[in-house]
């Protein structure tokens, strides 16, 4: 007769082929419920102990202790359970020793990761404080968990399976708040659930700038097995491309990615909000279109207003920037 081992929760015996999926579900239920529910374990073979020991290798110290307390209570409270058998007594003797950190867990880091997290999109560079962290297209940052073997996302997730996001510097050190400052990264979505293998960070903000140094976002998996594990397998973390966080006050001085005729004249390079912009506006030159209009009509007059020589490097830079709109300017004036 073929031997079997199974775990029963609330009186229901699971099939052998699905016993460990039910094992994970029952463990999540026990670890999250405020009320201690009775766990009934039926053991008919010592292979249960070996399998249990293997499954506990990747769990954290606290989660192993909590679960094993439940198993021990179940075995000792029922005289009709497996505690009366030789296997049951062996389990009772062996389970307390499983709470110590296993040696295999130390070597687990050297095993190639079964799963991997990866960023789907790139963080906008530069980003600004108090603005939601988005990509270049204005979409929330998203990450995906996928299997290195099958190259697809797993389809089984528990409420405890989350992705945690943090900020690191160029050396890989997790950054904490500077003295007297709020946490560098805040929001409601610092830990997000996975949906179809994808986690979306819709609500995260930077509270502090990066002091002109480059930062990166790091994502790791957090599950009942501990940080960096999913279904007992190691998960490779991922880091984003480097970016800079600037103070929101400097956003007003940020040059647009695509210059337009209707942009204010201070959007031109080498002008900005200052003396040169004031001189132009005093002469009614408020937009890029009016800047180009005077440039083509009387270049020397424009240089005189700006108090700059036509062979000056700054003059060449601002004119070249304005010329990005020259086709639109001529098309509008010829219409």
C-alpha positions in Angstrom: 0.0 0.0 0.0 1.3 3.4 -1.0 2.2 5.5 2.0 1.0 9.1 2.2 1.5 12.1 4.4 -1.0 15.0 4.6 -1.9 18.0 6.6 -5.5 18.6 7.7 -7.0 21.9 8.6 -10.5 22.1 10.2 -11.1 18.5 9.5 -10.5 18.5 5.7 -7.8 16.1 4.4 -6.0 17.5 1.3 -4.8 15.3 -1.6 -1.2 14.3 -1.5 -0.5 16.3 -4.7 -1.8 19.5 -3.2 -0.8 19.2 0.4 1.9 21.8 0.4 -0.2 24.4 -1.3 -2.8 23.9 1.4 0.0 24.0 3.9 0.9 27.5 2.8 -2.7 28.6 2.9 -3.2 27.2 6.4 0.0 28.9 7.6 -1.1 32.3 6.3 -4.5 31.8 8.0 -2.9 31.0 11.3 -0.3 33.7 11.2 -2.8 36.5 10.4 -5.7 35.6 12.5 -6.1 37.1 16.0 -7.8 34.0 17.3 -5.7 30.8 17.7 -7.3 28.2 15.6 -6.8 24.5 16.2 -4.4 22.9 13.8 -5.0 19.1 13.3 -2.0 17.3 11.8 -2.3 13.7 10.6 1.0 12.0 10.0 1.3 8.5 8.5 4.9 8.6 7.3 8.2 10.0 8.5 8.6 11.7 5.1 6.3 14.4 6.5 9.1 15.4 8.9 11.7 15.6 6.2 9.4 17.6 4.0 8.5 19.9 6.8 12.2 20.4 7.7 12.9 21.3 4.1 10.0 23.7 3.8 11.1 25.6 7.0 14.6 26.2 5.7 13.7 29.6 4.2 11.4 30.9 6.9 12.4 33.5 9.4 13.1 32.7 13.0 9.9 34.2 14.3 7.7 32.6 11.7 9.2 29.2 12.3 8.6 29.4 16.0 5.0 30.5 15.7 4.1 27.7 13.3 5.9 25.0 15.2 4.1 26.0 18.4 0.8 25.4 16.7 2.0 22.0 15.4 3.3 20.9 18.8 0.0 22.0 20.5 -2.0 20.1 18.0 0.1 16.9 18.4 0.1 17.0 22.2 -3.6 17.9 22.7 -5.1 15.0 20.8 -4.5 11.4 22.0 -5.9 10.0 18.8 -3.5 12.0 16.6 -0.1 11.1 15.4 1.4 11.8 18.8 0.6 8.2 19.7 2.7 6.8 16.8 6.4 6.5 16.5 6.5 9.1 13.8 4.4 11.5 15.9 6.8 11.1 18.8 9.8 11.7 16.5 8.1 14.8 15.3 7.6 16.1 18.8 11.2 15.5 19.6 12.5 17.0 16.4 10.3 20.1 15.9 11.8 22.3 18.6 15.2 21.9 17.1 13.9 23.2 13.8 13.5 26.6 15.3 17.3 27.2 15.2 18.7 28.9 12.1 19.4 26.1 9.7 22.9 25.8 8.1 21.3 25.3 4.7 19.8 28.8 5.0 23.3 30.3 5.2 24.3 28.5 2.0 21.0 29.4 0.3 22.3 32.7 -0.8 24.8 30.9 -3.1 22.1 29.1 -4.9 20.9 30.8 -8.2 17.6 32.6 -7.5 14.5 30.9 -8.8 12.6 34.2 -9.1 13.6 37.7 -10.0 12.1 41.2 -9.7 12.5 43.7 -12.4 11.5 47.3 -13.1 9.1 47.6 -16.0 9.7 51.3 -16.5 12.3 54.0 -15.6 12.1 56.7 -13.0 11.8 60.2 -14.5 15.1 62.0 -14.3 15.2 64.5 -12.7 12.4 63.9 -10.2 11.2 66.6 -7.8 10.2 66.5 -4.1 6.5 66.3 -3.2 5.7 65.1 -6.7 4.5 61.5 -7.2 7.3 59.3 -8.5 6.5 58.6 -12.1 8.3 57.4 -15.3 9.1 59.6 -18.3 5.5 59.2 -19.6 3.9 60.1 -16.3 2.9 56.6 -15.3 3.4 55.0 -11.9 6.5 52.9 -11.3 5.8 49.2 -11.8 7.8 46.0 -11.1 7.2 42.4 -12.1 8.1 39.1 -10.4 8.9 36.4 -12.9 10.3 32.9 -12.9 13.9 32.6 -14.2 13.1 29.2 -15.6 9.7 29.7 -17.3 10.2 33.5 -17.9 6.6 34.1 -16.8 5.1 35.4 -13.6 3.8 33.0 -11.0 0.0 32.7 -10.7 -0.3 31.9 -6.9 0.0 34.8 -4.4 -0.9 35.1 -0.8 -2.0 38.3 1.1 1.4 38.3 2.8 3.3 38.4 -0.5 4.4 42.0 -1.0 7.1 44.1 -2.8 9.0 46.6 -0.7 10.6 49.7 -2.2 13.5 51.7 -0.7 16.1 54.2 -1.7 19.8 53.5 -2.1 22.8 55.5 -3.0 25.5 54.7 -5.6 27.2 52.3 -3.1 24.0 50.3 -2.5 23.4 51.6 1.0 19.8 52.1 2.0 19.3 55.8 2.8 17.5 57.0 6.0 16.3 60.4 6.8 18.8 63.2 7.4 18.8 64.8 10.8 15.9 67.1 11.1 14.4 65.9 7.8 11.4 63.7 7.0 12.0 60.2 5.5 13.4 60.6 2.0 10.6 58.4 0.6 7.0 58.3 1.9 3.6 57.3 0.7 0.9 54.7 1.0 2.5 52.3 -1.5 5.9 51.6 0.0 4.7 48.0 0.3 2.4 46.8 -2.5 0.6 43.5 -3.2 1.4 41.6 -6.4 -1.5 41.3 -8.9 -0.8 38.9 -11.7 2.9 39.1 -10.8 3.0 43.0 -11.1 3.3 45.5 -8.3 2.3 49.2 -8.9 3.6 52.0 -6.8 0.9 54.7 -7.3 1.5 56.8 -4.2 5.1 57.4 -3.3 6.9 60.7 -2.9 10.3 62.1 -2.2 10.5 64.5 0.7 14.1 65.4 0.5 16.4 66.1 -2.5 19.4 64.0 -3.3 21.9 66.9 -2.9 22.8 66.5 -6.6 24.0 62.9 -6.1 22.4 60.1 -8.0 19.9 57.8 -6.3 18.4 54.4 -7.2 15.2 52.6 -6.1 15.5 49.1 -4.8 12.7 46.5 -4.7 12.6 43.3 -2.7 10.0 40.7 -2.0 8.5 40.3 1.5 6.6 37.1 2.3 5.8 34.8 5.2 9.1 33.1 4.4 11.0 36.3 5.1 12.5 39.1 3.0 13.9 38.0 -0.3 11.9 34.7 -0.5 8.8 33.6 -2.4 7.3 30.1 -1.9 10.5 29.0 -0.2 12.7 30.1 -3.1 15.2 33.0 -3.2 14.1 36.1 -5.1 16.7 38.3 -6.8 16.1 42.0 -6.1 16.3 44.7 -8.7 17.5 48.3 -8.7 16.4 51.1 -11.0 18.5 53.3 -13.3 20.2 56.2 -11.5 18.3 59.5 -11.2 18.5 62.8 -9.4 15.9 64.3 -7.0 15.7 68.1 -7.0 13.8 70.5 -4.7 10.4 71.4 -6.1 11.4 75.1 -6.0 13.8 74.5 -8.8 11.0 73.1 -11.0 10.1 76.6 -12.1 13.6 76.9 -13.6 13.4 73.6 -15.3 13.8 73.8 -19.1 11.1 72.0 -21.1 11.9 68.8 -23.0 10.4 70.2 -26.1 10.5 74.0 -26.7 7.4 75.7 -28.1 6.7 79.1 -29.5 4.2 79.9 -26.7 6.7 79.2 -23.9 7.9 82.1 -21.9 11.2 83.6 -22.9 12.9 82.6 -19.6 12.5 78.9 -20.8 15.4 79.6 -23.3 18.8 78.4 -22.2 21.1 81.1 -20.7 18.2 83.4 -19.9 16.1 82.0 -17.0 14.4 84.2 -14.5 16.7 87.1 -14.0 18.1 90.3 -15.5 18.0 89.2 -19.1 14.4 88.0 -18.9 13.4 91.3 -17.2 15.1 93.3 -20.0 13.3 91.3 -22.7 9.9 91.6 -21.0 10.3 95.3 -20.6 10.5 95.5 -24.4 7.4 93.3 -24.8 9.4 90.2 -25.7 7.5 87.7 -23.5 7.6 84.5 -25.5 9.9 82.4 -27.7 7.9 83.5 -30.7 8.6 87.2 -30.1 12.2 86.4 -29.4 12.6 84.8 -32.9 10.6 87.6 -34.5 13.0 90.3 -33.3 16.0 88.0 -34.0 15.1 87.8 -37.7 14.1 91.5 -38.0 17.0 93.1 -36.1 19.6 90.8 -34.5 21.7 93.7 -33.3 18.8 95.3 -31.4 18.1 92.0 -29.6 21.8 91.8 -28.6 21.6 95.4 -27.3 18.5 94.6 -25.2 20.3 91.6 -23.7 23.5 93.6 -23.3 25.5 90.8 -24.9 27.8 90.5 -27.9 26.8 88.4 -30.9 30.0 86.4 -30.7 29.5 85.5 -27.0 29.0 81.8 -26.2 25.8 82.4 -24.2 24.3 84.2 -27.2 25.0 81.3 -29.5 23.5 78.8 -26.9 20.2 80.8 -26.5 19.8 81.3 -30.3 20.4 77.6 -31.0 17.8 76.7 -28.4 15.3 79.1 -29.9 16.0 77.7 -33.4 14.3 74.4 -32.3 11.0 76.3 -33.0 12.2 77.9 -36.3 10.1 75.6 -38.6 7.0 76.2 -36.6 7.7 79.9 -36.6 8.1 80.2 -40.4 5.1 78.0 -41.0 3.0 80.2 -38.8 4.2 83.4 -40.4 3.8 82.2 -44.0 0.2 81.0 -43.3 
